Amino acid sequence: MRNTRYALALGSMLLASTAFGQVTPPAPGTPPPPATPAAPPATPAPAKPVPYGAGMKVNLSPDGSKYLRFIGWAQFWAQYNENNSNTLRNGVAKSDQLAFSIRRARLITLAQLNPRFLMILDLGIENQASISGGLPNDPNGPGKRAPLYMHEAVGEYRINKYLNIGAGLNYQTGISRMTAASTANMLAYDIPVVNFPTLDQTDQFGFFLGAYAKGRIGNFDYRVAIDDALAPSAANTPATVRTNVAAFYARNSNKIYQGYFSYEFMDKEANLLPFTTGTYLGTKKVFNIGAGFHYNADGMFSRPSALPTTLPTDPYALSFRTHDIKLFGADVFYDAPIDTASNTAVTFYGVYYNYSMGPNYVRNAGVINPGTSIAAPTGFTGATNLYGNALPLIGTGQSIYAQLGLLLPKNLLGPKAKLQPYVAYLHNNLEGLRNADGTIKGVNVYDAGLNLYLDGHNAKFTLNYRARPDFSDQSFLPANNGQATVNSVNYRPEVTLQAQVYL
């Protein structure tokens, strides 16, 4: 039986192979023509660039109502600076230099997992140069390993179409539109700094820790906040400040109340994020007026009399006074096309500030200061922080800032590139700066620049020329009761080339 099964199986295999191996002989006559060869696949045309919208978005639901969104930008500076008098750089006298730096590198993440809930996280670094901006007290040098830190971290809840509430480290600030400026779509190469009067004193680089409410009712847009005053440097005590010159009060524990209110006469601006736009490049027609405030009780202090010969163990045993921080601003913003066919547009912003921050308060500062210290001449009694590119930017008194830009006709440099020249002007009238005759010495800063847009704000270069006043020739005389006497002012050139990528 086994042999029979083997025989049957072998026969079946032979029959099958014969059937599969049969070839039908060709029919007699002319053979058919060969098949036409298939055309090679067409080379796909390069995809057209997609206009940048609201960031890189990852939808978490089919309708896009739940999503993650990422916004990032970086700004690189190459700057030539003629230094203020007596400037040292790394301990060596330096009259001028060309320096490179990272002005900003930021990444924002938005999470919308429910129509009513929104989370915002903002990470980044600022102001890293070869001599500054690195990790504090880094044994390898001051310009290395710039710390990545949290700028903003908030959770927000939508009550209704008129009201949103939120809390955390936030940017819902008062005083002015520019106090909440976006640094990714500015008109000028940078912010004027006067718009941040409490920068890194009672806030964290312009961001505040607290709760806020925001919204829009018709054409009226508002934001109000109550925040904690972050503790300033403990080095400012009644024993270390100048007589009758205010400083931030390290023992301040009072809340900060602030808000900003604006009326939109033309197109409405997006207010999902707190950042305000500097220039729309002709894509909107915006005309807004606004006003804001910032109040912090006992936020400053001063010592009204000279130091005694023998200092007490506790510096706060000395006589001192506290002062409220009272800040006010009013502004106007206009941005609109001039001619839609040629894509020309105009941008204007103007703001008035009135700051009350205690007697004779003046803050000297320079953005990414290229100097490290001052070589004080014998008998020098002036401000020791007026080296490099520093100037009196903030203080008790009044300030005016304005900027004007013109977007030139398209196709001047091809289909994508656009040019936008601009000018900007800052004037400070600070009670702590005086001429020899006792009148207030004004601070005037002049900027002129040109934006080259290769792909809108997403890829642009800015060249800026600044005429910067050098206030380092000043004296603090006992008879002036805390006011600085400005002996002379020289103007120094400052040229900045900024490259920006914004995605």
Order of alpha helices (4+ residues) and beta strands (2+ residues): alpha-beta-beta-beta-beta-beta-beta-beta-beta-beta-beta-beta-beta-beta-beta-beta-beta-beta-beta-beta-beta-beta-beta-beta-beta-beta-beta
